[in-house]
Amino acid sequence: MERITSFDSRDVLRHGDEIMYHTHAHPTAEITLLLEGKGFYTAGSQKIDVYKGDLLLIPPRLKHGFACTLAWDVKSLHLFTEKLPSYCHFLFSRICENMIVHVSLCKDELVRANSAIRQVEKACKLSSNSSLAVDLKRNGIETLLLLALSKFKSQMSVQEEEKTVTFEDVLQKIHQTFTQSIKIKELADQFYLSESMFRKKFKERTGVTPKQYIIQLRINEAKHLLEHTDRPVEFILSEVGFSSSSRFHEAFLKRTCMTPLEWRNSNIKINKENSRRKQK
């Protein structure tokens, strides 16, 4: 997430009398907000006209093109999805798979989205392992993705909604609350299933039990905080939802073959080596 880049304004680019069209692909996912102007984006069979207030999500490695037809002000975030906090990663993967997702925001939503991007921009100027920077990035990206999800769901057909809402809402509920104490029976009750049927259906869809899924989310979030902040391990284990230090260390060691401190030190070393290579 520290490699988020942004924020550019683009004029109408022409070659003679023709508007220039750019096409590319990149390893990062993209969140783009159009503040002014208009143009269009393409990807495969998609051709999307974009106007002021439009928000686009583009998955990694998708070949896409764009052209500006009326001088525009565009703000873009390019981010590595695997570096995102667990809930942000879940939201992006839920909304955006192998095509551009395009939603139109109302005036108030556009203000919120622009404010969220400014928040991420501010975070990028802070120390990368600053707790404030991590929280600002998380909040800003989460706001953008929740806006996109809300608008995207309202644009889905009722039939598509009925096919996915139950299980997807289960996952969203877990991703929203995994740092808290979660009782499987309460989740099952919310979706009108017996606890045994809920466990069975969950494992059929994910390959793991609900408890294993929740623990993995907590470990992923702990890894993110260990890498991107200097918060003490005891603080982190509590923040991600573990009530016992021994259980946290046991679960972390089982999934990474390292203790939390070993994992943190190893990633600090890797990040420093990568920084040196870039400087060369």
N, C-alpha and C positions, 0 to 999 in steps of 0.2 A: 504494500500500500504506500510505502514511502516513495514509490516511483510514479505517483500520480502526477500528471502534467495537465496544464490547462493553458489557457484562457486566451483566445485570440479573436480578433475581428477580421473579417474578410470582405474585400470589395468585390464587385463584379469583375471577373477576370475574362478578358476576351483575346481571341486570336483573329485579327482582322475584324470581321463583323460577327464572328461566331463566339458564343459563350463557351469558355473552357470547361471541360468535364474532367474531373480527377477520379481515378480508381486506384484502390489499394487494399491491402489487408494488413493487420498487425496482431501481434500475440496478446495484446491487451484487450479487455472489454472497454466499451466506450459509452459514456453517458453524455449526451449533447443537448443543450438547451438553446433554442433560437429566441433571442431577445428582440431582434428587429429584422426586417427584410423578409425575403422569401427565396425559395430555391427548390431543389428536389434531391432525393437520395434513391439509389437503386441497389438491389442485391438479388441475383438470380432473376426470378420472375416478378419481383417486387419493384414497383415504381411509386415512390411516395412524394407527393407535393408537400412542402413544409412551409409554415408561416410563423409569424410572431406568436410565441406562446407554446410552440410545439416542443415536446420532449421525446428524444429518441434513445433507445437502448440497443447497442450493437454487440453481439457476442464476439469473443476472441476468434481470430483467424478467419472471419467471414469476409470474403472479397466483396467490397461494396464501392460504390461511386457516389459523387455528389457534384452539384453545380449550384452556384449562386446566381439568381436571376434578378434580384433587387438587393442592393448593398445591405449586407446583414451584419449583425453583431451576434456572434456565436460563442458560447462557452462550453468547453468540452473537458471531461475528465477521462483520462486513460488509466486503467487500473488492472492489476493482476488479480483475478478473482480468487485465486488460491491464497492470496495474502489478506483477503478480507476477513473481518470478524465473522463468526459462524452465522449469525442472523442475516447479515448483509449478503453473504455468499448464498444462503438459502433463498433469499428474496430474488436475487438476480437470476439464479438458475430456475426458479419457478416461473418467472415472467419471460425470460429470454433464452431460447435454446439455439435454434439454427436459422433465425431470421431476424430482421430488424423489427423491433417493437416501437410503434409510433402512437403517442397519445397527445391530445390537445388540452392545454390547461386554460382555465378561466383566469381572470385578472388577479384575483387573490392567490390562486395556486401558483401563478407565474412569479409573484412576489416571494412566496415561500421557497420556491425552487431556486430562484436567484440568490436569496439569502443563504440557502443551504450550500450552494456552490462557493459563495464568498467565505463561508465558514470553513470549508475544506481548503480554500486558497490561503486563508489565515493560518490554518494548521500546518500547511506545507512550509511556511516560513519559520516555524518553531523547530526546536531540536526534535529529531525524529523519534527519540526515546522519551520525550516529555509526555507525562500522563495527560496533560491538557491537550497536546496535539493529537494523541490517540483518541481521546473522547470527542474532540471537535470533528475529526474525520469520520468517526463512527456515526455521530449524530447527523452530520451533513449528508453522508451517503445514504443512511437509513431513511432520512426524510425524502430524498429524491426517489428512492426505490418504492417506498410506501405510496407516494403520490402516483407513480407509474402503475403500481399494482392496482390501486383503487380505480384509476381511470380505465385500465386495461380490462379489469373484471366487468366494469359497466358496459364495455363494448363487446364482450363475449356474448354469444347466443345463449339462450336459456338451456338449450340441449347440451352444449359444451359444459356449461356451469354445472348441470346436474351430474355429469359424468365424473367430474373431478372434485367437486366441492368438499365432500365428506373427508376423504383421505388427505387432501391438500390442507384442509383446515386443521386436521389433527396435527400435521407436521408444523404448520404455522404456529399453532398454539404451543407446541413443544419448543420450537425455536425462540418464541417470545419469552418463555418462562423457565427454560432449562437451568437457569442459575438459582431458581427457587426450589423448594421442596415440592416434588411432583408425585402424586399418587396415581398409579395406573388406573385404579378403579374409578377415580373421579374423571379421568379422561374418557374412559369407556362410557360412563354415565352420560357425559355431555353429548356423546354421539350415538346414544341409544343402543349400545352393544353390551353384551355380557363381558366380563373381564377376560374370560378364556377366549371368546370369539375375537375380541379386540386384539389380544396378544397374537392369535393365529393370523389374522388378517394383516397385522402390522409386519410380522415376520415374512409373510408371503410377498409383501411389497418392498421391504427394505433388505431382507436377508438376515436381519438381526432382531433381537427382542427389543421392546421399548426401553428397558433398563440399559441395555448395551448401547443403544442409540443415544440416550441422554448422557451417559458417561463419556462417550466419544465426543459429543458436542462440548462438554465441560473440559475435556483434555485439549481439544482444538483451541478453545478460547484461552485456556491457560498458556498454551504454547504461543499464541498471539501476544498475550500480555508479557510473557517472559522475554520475547524477542523485541518488543517495541516499547517497553517501559522498564523502569528500574524499581518497580514496586517489589517489596519483599515477598518471598514465596508464601509465607503464612498469610499474607494479605490476599494474594492472588487465589489461593485455594478456597478461601471463604467467599471471595467475590464471584467465582465461577460456580459455586453451589455445593462444594464439599464441606461437610461439617466435621470431618475427622482428618487430621494431618496424615495419619498412617494409611487411611484408605486412599487419600489423594496420591501419596507417594507410591503405593502399591499399584494403583491403576495407571499412573504415569509411566512407571518402570515397565509394566507389562506391555504397554503399547508403543513405547519408544526405545526400550532397552537402555534407557539413561535415567538418572535422577533429574528432577527439575533444574537444579543448579548446573549439572553437567550439560543438559540440553541448552540452557541459556548461554553458558560459556562457549559451547561449540558453535552456536549461531552467531555470537558476537565475533568470533574469530573468522567465520565464513564471510560475514558482512564486511569486515575490515579488509579481507583479502579481495573481495569484489570491488570495494571502493578504490583500492590501490590499482587494480587492473584498469578501471575506468579512467583514473587520473593519468595513467601511462598512455 
